[in-house]
Structures are given as structure tokens and as C-alpha cells.
Amino acid sequence: MSGTKKNEAPKEAPAEQPAESEQPAAPAEPSGPSQAQQATAAATAAVTAVRERLIAGEQFALGAAGGIVLVYLIWQFLLEYRIFAPGSFAVVLAVITVLTIWVHRWGHYDFGKAYRIILGAEGVSLALFALMNLLAWARGGGNASEDFLNLIGYLLYWAAGVAAFVGAWQVFRTREE
């Protein structure tokens, strides 16, 4: 005989469940905050730290110097428009301004009473570079034939130069006791 017992019924395959139960379960809800919420919280914490450590003039000068660097990176480097003069010393000075504020206010080095003068000189220099750029652009006839995106880059650079002067002037006028 073939190995099955006489009274034993053959085993049946388990009945298939209806198609409705085969649908996957809903994904589990994440237990923590989403990535967007985490990024927002990190950005808020960074802005709060900057506001706690810097006075208004420093915030203004820092934003303006950062704006000059961004204009350079976007317009001159990525879009290949010629906004800055050859050598781009204004961009180097903007980076030095950002580093000066960071080094002094985050306690890496104390410039003492000379900090006001250093930051004031950097802001005035950034404004002079922007003014020289504006005058060179005007002397060249303003290039009305250039496209609008290039003009936006120029306007942002000139505005950041003026803002750097205003912020640096506010810091220069501040007397720390």
C-alpha cells in the first residue's frame, strides 16, 4: 500500500481567504516629528542663537555680507554673469566680514575695542566696492540690452553693499561699556 491509512481522509489545502483581507495594512504613523518639522526647529534654533548673540547692526552687516556671497555664488559662479570685477575682492571681504563677526561673537577670539573699527571698516569697504561697481556699470552705458536676470544680480549686489554700510555704521556707533 501506498502509506496512507484507510480511515484517514486526505488533508485538504487551507481555504483561501477573500481578496479583501489580502490588502496590506495601513502604514504605521511615525512616532516622532517629521523631517520638515525637524528642519524648521533647527532653523528656528539657529536664528534664535544669532539674535541672542548679535546686536541689530551686526545682524544687518552679517545678512548683507552673506547676501554678497550668495549673489556671487548664484550669479557669477552658477549663472556665469559678470557682476563682480575681476579678482572679486568684494566677495573675499564679505567672507572675512562674516568670519570676523563669527569669531568675535562666538568667543573664539576677542578683538576688544577694535572690533567696532574692524567691522566698520569692512562695511564701508563693501559699500565702496558696490559703489564702484555701480559707477562702472553706469559708465559703460548701463547695458540696457542685458537680460533682466543680470540686472537683478546687479541690484541685489548694490543693495547688499548699502546694507553692509548701514549695519557696520550701526556697530561702529555703538559704545560697549
N, CA and C of each residue as an Amber inpcrd file, in Angstrom:
protein
   531
   0.8090000  -1.1540000   0.0000000   0.0000000   0.0000000   0.0000000
   0.8640000   1.2330000   0.0000000   0.2240000   2.2640000  -0.2550000
   0.9940000   3.4680000  -0.5310000   1.3330000   4.2830000   0.7060000
   1.0740000   3.9150000   1.8570000   1.4780000   4.6240000   3.0560000
   0.3930000   5.4620000   3.6690000  -0.8200000   5.5040000   3.1400000
  -1.9010000   6.2410000   3.7620000  -2.8010000   5.2680000   4.4670000
  -3.3300000   5.6600000   5.5740000  -4.2150000   4.7920000   6.3180000
  -5.5850000   4.8060000   5.6900000  -6.2660000   3.7500000   5.9000000
  -7.5520000   3.5330000   5.2840000  -8.6140000   4.4980000   5.7720000
  -8.6910000   4.7910000   7.0270000  -9.7500000   5.6260000   7.5800000
  -9.3750000   7.1080000   7.5690000  -8.1990000   7.4200000   7.1840000
  -7.7300000   8.8070000   7.2550000  -8.1080000   9.5310000   5.9730000
  -8.6820000  10.6840000   6.1370000  -9.0760000  11.4900000   4.9800000
  -7.8660000  12.2860000   4.5140000  -7.7550000  12.4820000   3.2280000
  -6.6270000  13.2850000   2.7510000  -6.7330000  14.7260000   3.2920000
  -5.5750000  15.2770000   3.5970000  -5.5670000  16.6400000   4.1400000
  -5.9060000  17.6140000   3.0270000  -6.7940000  18.4990000   3.3850000
  -7.2130000  19.4970000   2.4150000  -6.3360000  20.7400000   2.5450000
  -6.1720000  21.4020000   1.4670000  -5.4180000  22.6530000   1.4860000
  -6.2360000  23.6970000   2.2190000  -5.5920000  24.5760000   2.9350000
  -6.3510000  25.6080000   3.6520000  -7.1370000  26.4670000   2.6620000
  -8.3180000  26.8080000   3.0850000  -9.1970000  27.6130000   2.2260000
  -8.5930000  29.0010000   2.0310000  -8.6720000  29.4930000   0.8260000
  -8.1440000  30.8190000   0.5390000  -9.0650000  31.8620000   1.1370000
  -8.4410000  32.8620000   1.7050000  -9.2350000  33.9160000   2.3110000
  -9.6750000  34.8790000   1.2230000 -10.7490000  35.5840000   1.4650000
 -11.2380000  36.5200000   0.4540000 -10.1930000  37.6030000   0.1360000
 -10.3250000  38.1760000  -1.0360000  -9.3690000  39.1600000  -1.5340000
  -9.3150000  40.4060000  -0.6530000 -10.3600000  40.7180000   0.0460000
 -10.3970000  41.9110000   0.8770000  -9.3680000  41.8210000   2.0070000
  -9.1370000  40.6470000   2.5220000  -8.1950000  40.5220000   3.6290000
  -6.7420000  40.5120000   3.1450000  -6.5200000  40.4180000   1.8500000
  -5.1670000  40.4040000   1.3230000  -4.5720000  41.8040000   1.1690000
  -5.3700000  42.8300000   1.3330000  -4.8640000  44.1850000   1.1980000
  -3.8980000  44.4800000   2.3490000  -2.8030000  45.1800000   2.0310000
  -1.8330000  45.4570000   3.0810000  -2.4100000  46.4030000   4.1280000
  -1.9210000  46.2790000   5.3240000  -2.3790000  47.1380000   6.4080000
  -1.8770000  48.5620000   6.1670000  -2.5830000  49.5160000   6.7220000
  -2.1910000  50.9230000   6.5730000  -0.8220000  51.1220000   7.2270000
   0.0210000  51.9650000   6.6120000   1.3430000  52.1810000   7.1960000
   1.2270000  52.7870000   8.5910000   2.1400000  52.4280000   9.4420000
   2.1320000  52.9230000  10.8090000   2.5100000  54.4030000  10.8170000
   1.8850000  55.1450000  11.6840000   2.1800000  56.5610000  11.8180000
   3.5640000  56.7240000  12.4310000   4.3620000  57.6900000  11.9270000
   5.6810000  57.8920000  12.5190000   5.5370000  58.3490000  13.9750000
   6.4150000  57.8640000  14.7880000   6.3020000  58.1660000  16.2080000
   6.8540000  59.5460000  16.5540000   7.8100000  60.0530000  15.7800000
   8.4200000  61.3560000  16.0770000   7.9900000  62.4120000  15.0830000
   8.5580000  63.6100000  15.2230000   8.2110000  64.6820000  14.2790000
   8.7590000  64.3850000  12.8820000   8.1230000  64.9670000  11.8850000
   8.5410000  64.7390000  10.5040000   9.8600000  65.4600000  10.2280000
  10.4450000  65.1540000   9.0830000  11.7110000  65.7890000   8.7180000
  11.5430000  67.2910000   8.5260000  10.4120000  67.6890000   7.9800000
  10.1670000  69.1230000   7.7920000  10.0820000  69.8370000   9.1340000
   9.4370000  69.2050000  10.0980000   9.3410000  69.8070000  11.4280000
  10.7150000  69.8740000  12.0950000  11.5280000  68.8590000  11.8970000
  12.8700000  68.8570000  12.4670000  13.7290000  69.9570000  11.8350000
  13.6270000  70.1150000  10.5080000  14.4050000  71.1560000   9.8160000
  13.9440000  72.5400000  10.2570000  12.6450000  72.7300000  10.4050000
  12.1150000  74.0100000  10.8630000  12.5980000  74.3200000  12.2720000
  12.5910000  73.3290000  13.1340000  13.0560000  73.5270000  14.5070000
  14.5460000  73.8660000  14.5390000  15.3430000  73.2190000  13.6900000
  16.7790000  73.5090000  13.6420000  17.0360000  74.9240000  13.1350000
  16.3180000  75.3370000  12.0840000  16.4880000  76.6920000  11.5510000
  16.0510000  77.7370000  12.5750000  14.9590000  77.4780000  13.2780000
  14.4860000  78.3980000  14.3040000  15.5010000  78.5210000  15.4320000
  16.0950000  77.4120000  15.8240000  17.1110000  77.4420000  16.8780000
  18.3440000  78.2290000  16.4430000  18.7470000  78.0820000  15.1720000
  19.9110000  78.8120000  14.6710000  19.6350000  80.3140000  14.6390000
  18.4650000  80.7080000  14.1520000  18.1150000  82.1310000  14.0980000
  18.0140000  82.7030000  15.5070000  17.4700000  81.9480000  16.4420000
  17.3690000  82.4090000  17.8220000  18.7530000  82.6060000  18.4280000
  19.6730000  81.6950000  18.1530000  21.0420000  81.8280000  18.6720000
  21.7230000  83.0660000  18.1060000  21.5070000  83.3470000  16.8090000
  22.1030000  84.5400000  16.2020000  21.5130000  85.7980000  16.8210000
  20.2110000  85.8210000  17.0140000  19.5700000  87.0060000  17.5870000
  19.9870000  87.2480000  19.0340000  20.2580000  86.1730000  19.7730000
  20.6780000  86.3350000  21.1640000  22.0920000  86.9000000  21.2600000
  22.9610000  86.5390000  20.3380000  24.3650000  86.9180000  20.4390000
  24.7020000  88.2250000  19.7240000  23.9450000  88.5990000  18.7070000
  24.3110000  89.7490000  17.8810000  23.3670000  90.9150000  18.1230000
  23.9380000  92.1190000  18.0650000  23.1060000  93.3110000  18.1150000
  22.5540000  93.5590000  16.7100000  21.6410000  94.5070000  16.5890000
  20.9480000  94.7380000  15.3160000  21.9060000  95.0750000  14.1810000
  22.8860000  95.9230000  14.4330000  23.8320000  96.2970000  13.3820000
  24.6380000  95.1060000  12.8900000  25.0300000  94.2420000  13.8180000
  25.7750000  93.0400000  13.4180000  24.9110000  92.1040000  12.5940000
  23.6490000  91.9670000  12.9760000  22.7320000  91.1330000  12.2000000
  22.5850000  91.6870000  10.7860000  22.4810000  92.9890000  10.6720000
  22.3330000  93.6460000   9.3740000  23.5790000  93.4410000   8.5220000
  24.7560000  93.6730000   9.1340000  26.0170000  93.5080000   8.4040000
  26.2420000  92.0500000   8.0210000  25.8930000  91.1300000   8.9100000
  26.0440000  89.7110000   8.6170000  25.1440000  89.2840000   7.4590000
  23.9020000  89.7520000   7.4730000  22.9830000  89.4350000   6.3760000
  23.4370000  90.0190000   5.0510000  23.9600000  91.2430000   5.0920000
  24.4320000  91.8920000   3.8620000  25.6570000  91.1860000   3.3000000
  26.6100000  90.8540000   4.1710000  27.8120000  90.1500000   3.7020000
  27.4390000  88.7640000   3.1690000  26.5320000  88.0920000   3.8550000
  26.0490000  86.8010000   3.3440000  25.3310000  86.9620000   2.0160000
  24.6010000  88.0700000   1.8530000  23.9270000  88.3450000   0.5850000
  24.9020000  88.5430000  -0.5590000  26.0060000  89.2210000  -0.2880000
  27.0240000  89.4250000  -1.3250000  27.6120000  88.0850000  -1.7520000
  27.8850000  87.2290000  -0.7700000  28.4270000  85.9010000  -1.0940000
  27.4120000  85.0900000  -1.9050000  26.1300000  85.1650000  -1.5300000
  25.1000000  84.4350000  -2.2850000  24.9520000  84.9630000  -3.7090000
  24.9820000  86.2830000  -3.8730000  24.9070000  86.8560000  -5.2260000
  26.0770000  86.3540000  -6.0630000  27.2540000  86.3180000  -5.4610000
  28.4160000  85.8050000  -6.1900000  28.2220000  84.3380000  -6.5770000
  27.8020000  83.5250000  -5.6130000  27.6590000  82.0930000  -5.8970000
  26.6020000  81.8150000  -6.9550000  25.4920000  82.5440000  -6.8910000
  24.4010000  82.2700000  -7.8240000  24.6550000  82.9110000  -9.1860000
  24.9070000  84.2210000  -9.2050000  25.0060000  84.9160000 -10.4970000
  26.3620000  84.7190000 -11.1700000  27.4290000  84.9270000 -10.4330000
  28.7460000  84.8800000 -11.0610000  29.2060000  83.4310000 -11.2750000
  28.9850000  82.5750000 -10.2930000  29.5230000  81.2230000 -10.3680000
  28.5900000  80.2710000 -11.1130000  27.3090000  80.2280000 -10.7390000
  26.3840000  79.2800000 -11.3630000  25.8320000  79.7640000 -12.7040000
  25.3850000  81.0170000 -12.7530000  24.7660000  81.5250000 -13.9800000
  25.7690000  82.1530000 -14.9440000  26.9950000  82.3460000 -14.5010000
  28.0950000  82.8650000 -15.3080000  27.8320000  84.2710000 -15.8730000
  27.1960000  85.1210000 -15.0600000  27.0740000  86.5310000 -15.4010000
  28.2620000  87.2520000 -14.7930000  28.7190000  88.2710000 -15.4490000
  29.8590000  89.0370000 -14.9410000  29.3280000  90.2200000 -14.1490000
  29.2080000  90.0360000 -12.8330000  28.7130000  91.0970000 -11.9700000
  29.8600000  91.7330000 -11.1920000  30.7620000  90.9240000 -10.6980000
  31.8790000  91.4160000  -9.8970000  33.0770000  91.6690000 -10.7910000
  33.8980000  92.6080000 -10.3730000  35.1130000  92.9280000 -11.1220000
  36.0780000  91.7440000 -11.0540000  37.0100000  91.6820000 -11.9780000
  37.9860000  90.5840000 -11.9240000  38.7040000  90.5720000 -10.5760000
  38.8740000  89.3880000 -10.0500000  39.5010000  89.2450000  -8.7540000
  38.4790000  89.0750000  -7.6410000  37.3310000  89.6750000  -7.7770000
  36.2290000  89.5400000  -6.8250000  36.6700000  89.7460000  -5.3780000
  37.4370000  90.8090000  -5.1420000  37.9040000  91.0870000  -3.7860000
  36.7420000  91.4060000  -2.8550000  35.6550000  91.9410000  -3.3760000
  34.4910000  92.2490000  -2.5390000  33.9240000  90.9790000  -1.9140000
  33.9640000  89.8860000  -2.6390000  33.4460000  88.6210000  -2.1050000
  34.3570000  88.1140000  -0.9890000  35.6560000  88.2370000  -1.1910000
  36.6060000  87.8300000  -0.1520000  36.3980000  88.6830000   1.0990000
  36.1940000  89.9710000   0.9220000  35.9590000  90.8620000   2.0550000
  34.6340000  90.5270000   2.7460000  33.6240000  90.1370000   1.9950000
  32.3450000  89.7350000   2.5890000  32.5220000  88.4730000   3.4410000
  33.2940000  87.5220000   2.9510000  33.5690000  86.3090000   3.7330000
  34.3520000  86.6590000   4.9920000  35.3110000  87.5610000   4.8760000
  36.0840000  87.9910000   6.0410000  35.1720000  88.6900000   7.0550000
  34.2030000  89.4490000   6.5800000  33.2530000  90.1080000   7.4770000
  32.4310000  89.0830000   8.2430000  31.9330000  88.0800000   7.5450000
  31.1660000  87.0190000   8.2140000  32.0440000  86.3180000   9.2500000
  33.2750000  86.0100000   8.8780000  34.1850000  85.3360000   9.8040000
  34.5430000  86.2140000  11.0020000  34.7050000  87.5100000  10.7780000
  35.0130000  88.4280000  11.8790000  33.8960000  88.4290000  12.9100000
  32.6640000  88.5260000  12.4470000  31.5240000  88.5210000  13.3690000
  31.4500000  87.1900000  14.1020000  31.6040000  86.0960000  13.3840000
  31.5110000  84.7730000  13.9990000  32.6140000  84.5620000  15.0330000
  33.8440000  84.8910000  14.6680000  34.9790000  84.6660000  15.5660000
  34.8270000  85.5000000  16.8390000  34.3970000  86.7510000  16.6920000
  34.2960000  87.6320000  17.8620000  33.1070000  87.2560000  18.7520000
  31.9430000  87.0970000  18.1760000  30.7360000  86.8960000  18.9810000
  30.5770000  85.4770000  19.5280000  31.2000000  84.4940000  18.9080000
  31.0840000  83.1320000  19.4140000  32.2610000  82.7780000  20.3230000
  33.0820000  83.7800000  20.6590000  34.1040000  83.6270000  21.6670000
  35.3820000  82.9420000  21.2430000  35.6490000  82.8530000  19.9500000
  36.8920000  82.2180000  19.5160000  38.0880000  83.1570000  19.6970000
  37.8560000  84.4430000  19.5040000  38.8900000  85.4450000  19.7160000
  38.1930000  86.7610000  20.0150000  38.7370000  87.5000000  20.9540000
  38.1500000  88.7830000  21.3240000  38.9840000  89.9100000  20.7180000
  38.3850000  90.6470000  19.8090000  39.0720000  91.7720000  19.1880000
  39.0970000  92.9980000  20.1000000  38.3550000  92.9460000  21.1770000
  38.3170000  94.0540000  22.1290000  37.6210000  95.2690000  21.5380000
  38.1450000  96.4290000  21.8910000  37.5530000  97.6870000  21.4230000
  37.7700000  97.9090000  19.9270000  38.7200000  97.1920000  19.3430000
  38.9990000  97.3520000  17.9100000  37.9220000  96.6960000  17.0440000
  37.0610000  95.8780000  17.6450000  36.0210000  95.1730000  16.8800000
  35.1170000  96.1470000  16.1410000  34.7140000  97.2100000  16.8250000
  33.8430000  98.2060000  16.1800000  34.5230000  98.8150000  14.9650000
  35.7980000  99.1150000  15.0880000  36.5340000  99.7410000  13.9940000
  36.7350000  98.7550000  12.8440000  37.0660000  97.5170000  13.1790000
  37.2700000  96.4930000  12.1460000  35.9940000  96.2800000  11.3480000
  34.8850000  96.0730000  12.0640000  33.6180000  95.8210000  11.3690000
  33.1620000  97.0560000  10.6050000  33.3870000  98.2440000  11.1600000
  33.0340000  99.4700000  10.4460000  33.8230000  99.6170000   9.1580000
  35.1150000  99.3280000   9.2190000  35.9580000  99.4240000   8.0180000
  35.5470000  98.4010000   6.9680000  35.1990000  97.2050000   7.4020000
  34.7540000  96.1850000   6.4320000  33.4430000  96.5910000   5.7660000
  32.5080000  97.1330000   6.5380000  31.2370000  97.5690000   5.9700000
  31.3920000  98.7260000   4.9970000  32.2170000  99.6890000   5.3600000
  32.4710000 100.8220000   4.4640000  33.1550000 100.3320000   3.1850000
  34.0980000  99.4060000   3.3160000  34.7790000  98.8710000   2.1350000
  33.8170000  98.1280000   1.2210000  32.9120000  97.3390000   1.7870000
  31.9220000  96.6360000   0.9610000  31.0220000  97.6260000   0.2310000
  30.6490000  98.6990000   0.9220000  29.8150000  99.7240000   0.2750000
  30.5870000 100.4270000  -0.8370000  31.8670000 100.6950000  -0.6300000
  32.6650000 101.3430000  -1.6760000  32.8410000 100.4450000  -2.8960000
  33.0350000  99.1560000  -2.6670000  33.1310000  98.2280000  -3.8000000
  31.8220000  98.2030000  -4.5890000  30.6940000  98.2100000  -3.8800000
  29.4020000  98.2150000  -4.5680000  29.2030000  99.5260000  -5.3340000
  29.6190000 100.6470000  -4.7410000  29.5010000 101.9350000  -5.4140000
  30.3880000 101.9950000  -6.6530000  31.6060000 101.4840000  -6.5410000
  32.4950000 101.4540000  -7.7060000  31.9130000 100.5840000  -8.8060000
  31.2770000  99.4910000  -8.4320000  30.6460000  98.6120000  -9.4090000
  29.4900000  99.3390000 -10.0920000  28.6950000 100.0550000  -9.3130000
  27.5740000 100.8210000  -9.8750000  28.0740000 101.8820000 -10.8470000
  29.1250000 102.6030000 -10.4660000  29.6670000 103.6460000 -11.3440000
  30.2650000 103.0570000 -12.6190000  30.9390000 101.9220000 -12.5020000
  31.4950000 101.2710000 -13.6940000  30.3710000 100.7950000 -14.6170000
  29.2950000 100.2980000 -14.0400000  28.1460000  99.8500000 -14.8320000
  27.5080000 101.0540000 -15.5380000  27.3690000 102.1640000 -14.8270000
  26.7670000 103.3580000 -15.4220000  27.6800000 103.9620000 -16.4880000
  28.9780000 103.9280000 -16.2550000  29.9180000 104.4640000 -17.2350000
  29.8800000 103.6660000 -18.5280000  29.6280000 102.3850000 -18.4230000
  29.5240000 101.5350000 -19.6040000  28.2030000 101.6850000 -20.3280000
  27.3900000 102.6100000 -19.9280000  26.1230000 102.8520000 -20.6100000
  24.9620000 102.1000000 -19.9840000  25.1910000 101.4170000 -18.8810000
  24.1090000 100.7160000 -18.2060000  23.7050000  99.4270000 -18.8800000
  24.2420000  99.1780000 -20.0700000  23.9300000  97.9390000 -20.7960000
  22.4520000  97.5800000 -20.7370000  21.6270000  98.4180000 -21.3000000
  20.1900000  98.1680000 -21.3160000  19.8510000  96.9150000 -22.1070000
  20.7760000  96.4630000 -22.9420000  20.4940000  95.2740000 -23.7540000
  20.6950000  93.9790000 -22.9650000  21.2820000  94.0650000 -21.7500000
  21.4670000  92.8620000 -20.9450000  20.1030000  92.3280000 -20.5130000
  20.0830000  91.0550000 -20.1950000  18.7970000  90.4920000 -19.7890000
  18.4460000  90.8870000 -18.3530000  17.2150000  90.6950000 -18.0200000
  16.6600000  91.1450000 -16.7470000  17.3010000  90.4320000 -15.5600000
  17.6500000  89.1710000 -15.7010000  18.2430000  88.4060000 -14.6130000
  19.6020000  88.9850000 -14.2080000  20.3650000  89.4490000 -15.1690000
  21.6440000  90.0790000 -14.8740000  21.4310000  91.3810000 -14.1030000
  20.4380000  92.1660000 -14.4950000  20.1280000  93.4050000 -13.7930000
  19.7140000  93.1320000 -12.3460000  18.9650000  92.0690000 -12.1130000
  18.5680000  91.6880000 -10.7540000  19.8070000  91.3870000  -9.9140000
  20.7800000  90.6980000 -10.4890000  22.0230000  90.4120000  -9.7790000
  22.7520000  91.6810000  -9.3840000  22.8450000  92.6270000 -10.3290000
  23.4660000  93.9070000 -10.0170000  22.7290000  94.6220000  -8.8860000
  21.4130000  94.6920000  -8.9720000  20.6220000  95.3940000  -7.9550000
  20.7920000  94.7590000  -6.5740000  20.8030000  93.4370000  -6.5200000
  20.9960000  92.7620000  -5.2380000  22.3840000  93.0410000  -4.6620000
  23.3840000  93.0580000  -5.5060000  24.7410000  93.3490000  -5.0370000
  24.8380000  94.7750000  -4.5060000  24.2810000  95.7360000  -5.2390000
  24.3450000  97.1250000  -4.7980000  23.5680000  97.3160000  -3.4950000
  22.4080000  96.6920000  -3.3910000  21.6130000  96.8020000  -2.1590000
  22.3470000  96.1600000  -0.9820000  23.0080000  95.0410000  -1.2020000
  23.7640000  94.3940000  -0.1250000  24.9430000  95.2560000   0.3010000
  25.5660000  95.9540000  -0.6410000  26.6590000  96.8610000  -0.2880000
  26.1830000  98.0020000   0.5910000  25.0400000  98.5740000   0.2660000
  24.4690000  99.6410000   1.0850000  24.0740000  99.1010000   2.4560000
  23.4880000  97.9160000   2.4930000  23.0900000  97.3110000   3.7620000
  24.3050000  97.0000000   4.6350000  25.3990000  96.5750000   4.0330000
  26.6280000  96.3260000   4.7970000  27.1230000  97.6170000   5.4300000
  27.0370000  98.7250000   4.6850000  27.4460000 100.0210000   5.2430000
  26.5560000 100.4150000   6.4150000  25.2430000 100.2630000   6.2660000
  24.3130000 100.6580000   7.3250000  24.5560000  99.8300000   8.5860000
  24.6880000  98.5120000   8.4230000  24.9310000  97.6550000   9.5860000
  26.2530000  97.9530000  10.2550000  27.2890000  98.1340000   9.4580000
  28.6060000  98.4290000  10.0230000  28.6100000  99.7980000  10.7110000
  27.8850000 100.7540000  10.1560000  27.8080000 102.0670000  10.7760000
  27.1130000 101.9810000  12.1320000  26.0660000 101.1670000  12.2220000
  25.3770000 100.9820000  13.4990000  26.3070000 100.3570000  14.5360000
  27.1050000  99.3800000  14.1150000  28.0560000  98.7490000  15.0420000
  29.1310000  99.7530000  15.4400000  29.6120000 100.5150000  14.4860000
  30.6580000 101.4960000  14.7830000  30.1920000 102.5350000  15.7880000
  28.9660000 102.9590000  15.6830000  28.4190000 103.9810000  16.5800000
  28.0940000 103.4330000  17.9680000  27.9780000 102.1300000  18.1010000
  27.6350000 101.5150000  19.3920000  28.8290000 101.5810000  20.3190000
  28.5760000 102.0280000  21.5160000  29.6200000 102.0900000  22.5390000
  29.3720000 100.9710000  23.5530000  30.2870000 100.0400000  23.6340000
  30.1580000  98.9620000  24.6260000  30.8510000  99.4150000  25.8980000
  30.2190000  99.1160000  27.0170000  30.7810000  99.5400000  28.2980000
  31.4550000  98.4090000  29.0030000
